[in-house]
């Protein structure tokens, strides 16, 4: 009797194990697929990233990130033709989506396919290392379009980015589109990324500037390869500000959210500046009160870093 019971229990266990092994795994949801795709992009595992984003398109064809993510993966694999094709597919389904249209506009320019491998300043297109840097810069550009400047800042703090810097022996390293009026460049030993308009290889027009050393983002007008015109800034610490820039220095009224200060070529206008122990304070020219050192320099800078010196 005991032997029979043992046989029955063994059979039940075997059947249960067989049922559990045979049951299908729960399919990943779209948010899970997107998270996995972003993870693979950051790891530069473009093959697996592509699998996830194509699955997103299959499940949720009206999700724009499926198309832009797949395009980023194709670019990482050096397959511009399919990157353009998947973006065109997305544009047909979502004709008013700015992210898809923007990515398509940068890739689908005449001659872009041959331009993909074009190197930065002073480098030959045949250089495999230059092509690898360009692929990474294309990914940074797409990452900025999709997730904003903080995502680029996070990427600049990865081992993959540091390995990329080891391939570059001269700065700036600039990658322009076929028309030569828009691009992305690396400056100051890779600590700074510029994304925006160019003219004759100089930053000119509208562009954003991401400075990894202080975690600061600037959106400025540029002329003569420097910030000239209206500009705004924000940092990962939550500081914000806006004003007019001349050669990278604040000039005129500048607001940092709490104060509105008057600057002349990077120096705030004060009628008195004195030491208060180890702390420098000053009084504004309009007599509205005493300012601490950080307030005088608007969060410690005279303008756009590193164009301006630290206070």
MOJO-V645162 format. One record per residue. RES is the residue in one letter. PSI is psi in radians with two decimals (999 if undefined). Layout:
res psi
RES PSI
RES PSI
This chain:
res psi
X -0.81
X -0.66
X -0.68
X -0.74
X -0.72
X -0.70
X -0.74
X -0.77
X -0.70
X -0.70
X -0.70
X -0.76
X -0.77
X -0.75
X -0.68
X -0.75
X -0.72
X -0.68
X -0.72
X -0.65
X -0.56
X -0.24
X 2.39
X 2.59
X 2.63
X 2.21
X 2.58
X 2.51
X 2.94
X -0.81
X -0.66
X -0.71
X -0.72
X -0.78
X -0.73
X -0.70
X -0.75
X -0.70
X -0.79
X -0.61
X -0.81
X -0.59
X 0.00
X 0.47
X 1.36
X -0.55
X -0.85
X -0.60
X -0.75
X -0.74
X -0.77
X -0.79
X -0.61
X -0.61
X -0.65
X -0.78
X -0.69
X -0.73
X -0.74
X 1.34
X -0.20
X 0.20
X 1.96
X -0.51
X -0.45
X -0.77
X -0.81
X -0.64
X -0.75
X -0.68
X -0.72
X -0.71
X -0.76
X -0.75
X -0.74
X -0.54
X -0.01
X 0.35
X 1.33
X -0.59
X -0.83
X -0.50
X -0.79
X -0.72
X -0.74
X -0.58
X -0.64
X -0.69
X -0.75
X -0.65
X -0.55
X -0.68
X -0.54
X 1.23
X -0.35
X 0.12
X 2.09
X -0.63
X -0.78
X -0.77
X -0.70
X -0.79
X -0.69
X -0.70
X -0.61
X -0.54
X -0.51
X 0.51
X 2.69
X 2.31
X 0.09
X -0.59
X -0.74
X -0.39
X -0.38
X -0.70
X 0.06
X 2.33
X 3.07
X -2.92
X 2.21
X 0.35
X 2.58
X 2.45
X -0.46
X -0.20
X 2.01
X -0.63
X -0.69
X -0.68
X -0.67
X -0.72
X -0.75
X -0.68
X -0.70
X -0.72
X -0.66
X -0.68
X -0.73
X -0.73
X -0.84
X -0.62
X -0.70
X -0.77
X -0.66
X -0.71
X -0.05
X 3.12
X -0.55
X -0.55
X -0.64
X -0.72
X -0.72
X -0.73
X -0.61
X -0.09
X 0.42
X 2.79
X -0.60
X -0.70
X -0.70
X -0.63
X -0.63
X -0.75
X -0.53
X -0.34
X -0.24
X 2.21
X 0.00
X 2.38
X 2.65
X 2.76
X 1.99
X 2.38
X 2.02
X 2.75
X -3.14
X -0.62
X -0.31
X 0.20
X 0.07
X 2.47
X -3.00
X 2.43
X 2.66
X 2.34
X 2.87
X 1.03
X 0.51
X 0.09
X -0.31
X 2.45
X 2.28
X 2.32
X 2.02
X -2.65
X 2.55
X 2.75
X 2.07
X 0.79
X 0.13
X 2.53
X 2.11
X 2.18
X -2.37
X 2.37
X 2.76
X 2.65
X 2.09
X 2.05
X 1.88
X -0.49
X -0.66
X -0.01
X 0.82
X 2.51
X 2.30
X 2.43
X 1.87
X 2.83
X 2.45
X 2.53
X 2.46
X 0.62
X 0.33
X 2.80
X 2.03
X 2.00
X -2.80
X 2.50
X 2.65
X 2.78
X 2.76
X 2.77
X 2.90
X -0.27
X -0.04
X 0.04
X 2.49
X 2.77
X 2.92
X 2.58
X -2.92
X 2.42
X 2.45
X 1.97
X 0.71
X -0.01
X 2.50
X 2.41
X 1.99
X -2.88
X 2.36
X 2.32
X 2.44
X 0.33
X -0.71
X -0.47
X 2.65
X 1.95
X 2.70
X 2.21
X 2.62
X 1.89
X 0.88
X -0.04
X 2.25
X 2.50
X 2.04
X 2.68
X -0.22
X 2.40
X 2.22
X 2.85
X 2.34
X 1.43
X -2.12
X 0.17
X 2.23
X 2.30
X 2.87
X 2.92
X 2.29
X 2.74
X -0.45
X 0.02
X 0.37
X 0.09
X 3.08
X 2.41
X 2.50
X 2.99
X -0.80
X -0.65
X -0.67
X -0.71
X 0.11
X 1.43
X 0.56
X 0.13
X 2.68
X -0.11
X -2.52
X 2.16
X 2.51
X 0.43
X -0.61
X 2.71
X 2.71
X 2.54
X 999
